[in-house]
Amino acid sequence: MHRASYDAAMTQPAPFHRSAGHGRRVVCFHSNASHAGQWRALTDRLSSRFEVVAVDSYGAGKSPEFTSPGPLQLADEVNLVAPLLESDAGQVFLVGHSYGAAVALKAALMHPHRVAGLALYEPTVFSLVLASGEPARVNGIRDAVAGAEAALVQGNTDAASRAFIDFWMGDGAWAQTPVERKPAIERSIRHVGRWGHTLTTEPASLQDCAASITMPVLYMTGDASPDSSLAVADLLVPALPHARHLRFPALGHMGPITHPEEVNAAIEEFLVGV
């Protein structure tokens, strides 16, 4: 190994991940304000026939913080997990929810030959909507991020969490969140501005997605989700050549967390079919 390559390998941080099972690898990416444990039920469901790897993104769970100069981009998240995208069993499957689905989409863009298929629940690549003719459709999430950031400036992590969680789950959702879960969310909410920047400045275009993401895609949405994430679906679903759109009439954006049985069953059916 050349010295420069060796130094890069030694300085590249490693993500925390949980793995179980054997067979074709399935790499799972969690939503914002969450961690790899989000996919515990899916891991239990799939591990008899797949190797399931659930990974913590930068600054989430037990993964390291992002400390490189410059703003975090989705490509940085992909580079963090890049070693997990190679498997002796062949091409890997990617599963993602919200921010994690955006990371999975970016991974397929950067490494299309490593990916056998994608199961995505509402990837939040808001940059695609901003580049379209209807940028106002993401005003909801932009306002929520701005409100959360304003609360953080005042040192109020409770109000910041409420602004973010209530946007995605409905008014009063933060108040109803179990007390034992709130500290972890309040710790992660400090990254809300970074999340917003990352998702609104992603340079990949809709044309890039159409050209590179030619593998099978299960694209899942909830009819009760905010328009900001549904706007992304309205652009991506028709653009991806082999995407199947599965709508959950009674679910919202947090469907993989609030109704894991329904969503995980659909993911399993897709993976087995591919």
C-alpha positions in Angstrom: 0.0 0.0 0.0 1.3 3.5 -0.9 2.0 5.7 2.1 -0.8 8.2 1.1 -3.3 5.4 0.9 -2.1 3.9 4.2 -2.5 7.3 5.9 -6.0 7.8 4.5 -7.0 4.4 5.6 -5.7 5.0 9.1 -7.4 8.4 9.5 -10.8 7.4 8.0 -13.2 7.0 10.9 -15.2 3.8 11.3 -18.9 3.8 11.9 -20.6 1.9 14.7 -22.8 -0.9 13.3 -24.8 -3.8 14.5 -24.9 -7.0 12.4 -26.7 -10.3 12.5 -27.4 -13.3 10.2 -25.7 -14.7 7.2 -26.2 -14.5 3.4 -26.6 -11.5 1.1 -25.9 -8.3 3.0 -28.6 -5.7 3.8 -27.2 -2.4 5.0 -29.8 -0.2 6.9 -29.6 3.5 7.4 -31.7 5.3 10.1 -33.6 8.5 10.2 -32.5 11.8 11.9 -32.7 11.9 15.7 -32.4 8.1 15.7 -29.7 5.4 15.5 -29.0 1.8 14.3 -31.3 0.4 16.9 -34.2 1.7 14.8 -33.8 -1.4 12.6 -33.7 -4.1 15.4 -37.1 -5.5 14.5 -36.2 -5.7 10.8 -32.9 -7.4 11.7 -34.8 -10.0 13.7 -37.1 -10.5 10.8 -34.4 -10.9 8.1 -31.4 -12.5 9.8 -32.5 -16.1 9.1 -31.8 -15.5 5.4 -29.7 -12.2 5.1 -26.8 -10.6 6.8 -28.3 -7.4 8.2 -26.0 -4.5 9.0 -27.5 -1.5 10.7 -25.2 1.5 10.9 -25.0 4.7 12.9 -24.5 7.8 10.8 -22.1 10.6 11.8 -22.8 11.9 15.3 -25.6 9.4 15.9 -25.6 6.5 18.3 -22.0 5.4 18.8 -20.5 6.6 15.6 -18.0 9.4 15.7 -18.8 13.1 15.1 -18.0 14.7 11.8 -14.9 16.8 12.3 -13.6 17.4 8.8 -13.4 21.0 7.5 -16.4 22.2 5.5 -20.0 21.2 5.8 -21.2 17.6 5.9 -22.5 16.2 2.6 -24.3 13.0 1.8 -21.1 11.8 0.1 -19.3 12.0 3.5 -21.9 9.7 5.1 -21.4 7.3 2.2 -17.6 7.4 2.6 -18.0 6.6 6.3 -19.9 3.3 5.6 -18.1 2.5 2.3 -16.3 -0.6 3.6 -19.7 -2.1 4.6 -20.9 -1.8 1.0 -18.5 -4.6 0.0 -19.4 -8.2 0.7 -18.1 -11.6 -0.2 -21.7 -12.6 -0.8 -22.0 -10.2 -3.8 -23.9 -7.0 -4.3 -25.6 -5.5 -1.2 -29.1 -4.3 -0.6 -29.7 -0.9 1.0 -32.6 0.0 3.3 -33.1 3.6 4.5 -35.7 5.8 6.1 -35.8 9.6 5.7 -32.3 11.0 6.1 -31.0 7.4 6.0 -32.9 6.8 2.7 -31.2 9.9 1.3 -27.8 8.4 2.3 -28.8 5.0 0.7 -29.8 6.8 -2.5 -26.5 8.6 -2.5 -24.6 5.3 -1.9 -26.3 3.8 -4.9 -25.3 6.9 -7.0 -21.7 6.6 -5.9 -21.4 2.8 -6.1 -24.1 1.5 -8.4 -22.2 -1.7 -9.2 -22.2 -2.7 -5.5 -25.9 -2.3 -5.0 -28.5 -5.0 -5.9 -31.6 -3.0 -4.8 -32.9 -0.2 -2.6 -35.8 -0.2 -0.2 -36.4 3.5 0.6 -39.0 5.1 2.9 -39.4 8.8 1.9 -35.8 9.9 1.2 -35.5 13.5 2.1 -33.4 14.8 -0.7 -35.0 18.2 -0.6 -32.4 19.6 -3.0 -34.3 17.9 -5.9 -37.4 19.8 -5.0 -35.5 23.1 -4.7 -34.2 22.6 -8.2 -37.6 21.8 -9.6 -40.4 24.2 -10.5 -42.1 23.9 -7.1 -39.5 24.8 -4.4 -42.3 26.1 -2.1 -43.2 22.5 -1.4 -40.3 22.2 1.0 -41.1 25.4 2.9 -42.5 23.3 5.7 -39.3 21.5 6.6 -37.3 24.6 6.1 -39.5 26.5 8.5 -39.3 23.6 11.0 -35.5 23.6 10.8 -35.3 27.3 11.2 -37.6 27.1 14.3 -35.4 24.4 15.8 -32.2 26.4 15.2 -33.7 29.5 16.8 -34.6 27.5 19.9 -31.1 26.1 20.0 -29.6 29.5 19.9 -31.6 30.2 23.1 -30.3 26.9 24.6 -33.8 25.3 24.6 -33.3 21.8 23.3 -36.9 20.9 24.4 -38.4 23.5 22.1 -36.0 22.6 19.3 -37.0 19.0 19.5 -40.7 19.9 19.6 -40.3 22.0 16.4 -38.7 19.1 14.6 -40.6 16.1 15.9 -44.0 17.8 15.7 -43.4 18.7 12.0 -42.7 15.1 11.1 -45.2 13.4 13.4 -47.9 16.0 14.0 -48.7 18.6 16.6 -48.3 17.2 20.1 -46.0 14.3 19.1 -43.1 15.6 21.1 -45.2 16.0 24.2 -46.4 12.4 23.9 -42.8 11.0 23.4 -41.8 8.7 26.2 -39.7 10.5 28.8 -36.9 7.9 28.6 -36.5 8.6 24.8 -36.3 12.3 25.0 -32.7 12.8 26.2 -31.2 11.0 23.2 -33.3 13.0 20.8 -32.4 16.3 22.5 -28.7 15.4 22.2 -29.1 14.7 18.5 -31.2 17.7 17.7 -28.1 19.9 17.9 -27.3 18.7 14.4 -30.6 19.9 13.0 -29.0 22.8 11.0 -26.5 20.5 9.6 -29.1 18.0 8.5 -31.0 20.8 6.8 -28.0 22.1 5.0 -26.9 18.6 3.9 -30.3 17.7 2.4 -30.9 21.0 0.6 -27.5 21.3 -1.0 -26.9 17.8 -2.3 -25.4 18.3 -5.8 -26.8 15.2 -7.5 -29.6 16.0 -9.9 -32.7 14.2 -10.9 -31.0 13.2 -14.1 -28.1 11.8 -12.2 -30.5 9.6 -10.2 -32.3 8.4 -13.4 -29.0 7.5 -15.1 -27.3 5.7 -12.3 -30.0 4.2 -10.1 -31.1 1.5 -12.5 -31.4 -1.3 -9.9 -34.8 -2.3 -8.5 -36.2 0.2 -6.0 -39.0 -0.1 -3.5 -40.1 3.5 -2.8 -42.4 3.7 0.2 -44.5 6.7 1.3 -47.2 7.4 3.8 -50.3 9.3 2.7 -50.3 11.2 6.0 -46.7 12.5 5.5 -45.8 16.2 5.2 -45.8 17.5 1.7 -42.1 18.2 1.9 -41.2 14.5 1.7 -44.0 13.6 -0.7 -42.7 16.3 -3.1 -39.4 14.3 -3.3 -41.4 11.2 -4.2 -43.3 13.0 -6.9 -40.0 13.7 -8.6 -38.1 10.5 -7.9 -40.6 7.8 -8.4 -41.3 8.5 -12.1 -37.6 9.3 -12.8 -36.2 6.0 -11.5 -36.5 3.4 -14.2 -37.2 0.4 -12.0 -39.0 1.9 -9.0 -42.2 0.5 -7.5 -44.2 3.0 -5.4 -45.8 1.5 -2.4 -48.2 3.8 -0.5 -49.3 3.2 3.1 -52.7 5.0 3.4 -52.7 5.3 7.2 -49.0 6.0 7.8 -47.0 9.1 8.1 -43.3 9.9 7.6 -42.3 8.0 10.7 -44.0 4.8 9.5 -40.9 2.6 9.9 -40.9 3.5 13.6 -44.6 3.8 14.4 -45.7 0.8 12.4 -42.6 -1.4 11.9 -44.6 -4.6 11.2 -46.3 -3.2 8.1 -43.2 -1.5 6.7 -40.8 -4.4 7.5 -43.1 -6.9 5.9 -43.0 -4.9 2.7 -39.2 -4.6 2.8 -38.8 -8.3 3.4 -41.1 -9.1 0.4 -39.1 -6.8 -1.8 -35.7 -8.2 -0.8 -36.8 -11.8 -1.2 -38.3 -11.0 -4.6 -35.2 -9.3 -5.9 
